[in-house]
């Protein structure tokens, strides 16, 4: 049975309400804003394609959050591997290596951003999905293939660390 494609109104609502929060959240995770925007846009395009094929996406915000996060991790791994290969071949550090995670070192960083970035990755990820993507513990657990209890524990440790 073919389901209705992803509705344009749902996409427009996502762009109005969730897009900026997700980009800001991934920027807090340590990615540059342009890279975070690219990942969220790519995830949204993939969601649109799935909708056009008739696949149902229960929560666009949750789906885009997880796909964008996966894209960023994949891009980072690929970039770091390329940087290591260049260093080995040339015997010198790759000047792009400091930008591998897209960290920005401008003066306008807030203390909270620095504090979040100091957390272990899984804790940062849960904080961003909960507070920036506004996902429930159950949604985060489903998105990460975990349990709500494990997510709650990560969130608790993250809050304590902050």
C-alpha positions, 0 to 999 in steps of 0.5 A: 500500500502506497502512503501519501508523500511528505506534504509540502506544508509539513516541510514548510512548518519544519523550516519555520519551526525546527530548521534553525534550532537543529542547525544551532544544535549541531553548531553547538555540537562542534560543527561549523554553521555552514556544515550544520546547515548542509547536513540538515538540508541534505537530511531534509532532501532525503526525507522529501525523496523518501516521501515521494517514494511513498515511505512514511516518516513518523516525525520529520524533526526526529528523522532529520535530526538523526540523519543529519547527525549521521551525515556529520559523523560520516563526513568528519570520519572521511575528512579525518581519514583524508587528513591523516593520509595527507600527513602520512604522504607529505610528512607534514600536518594538513592545514585543514585538520584544525577545521575537521570538526568545523570548530569556530573560535570566535569571541561570541561563544557563550559559556554554555556552548563551551560547556556543552562542547566539553561533554563526551560526544554521546552526552552532547548529542543527547543534549542537542536532540533534547534541547535544540531538536526538542525531542522527547526521551522516547523519540531520542531513544528510538532515533539512537536505537537505545532505551529511554532509561539509557537516554535519561541517564545520559541526559542526567550525566550531561546536566551534572557535567554542565 
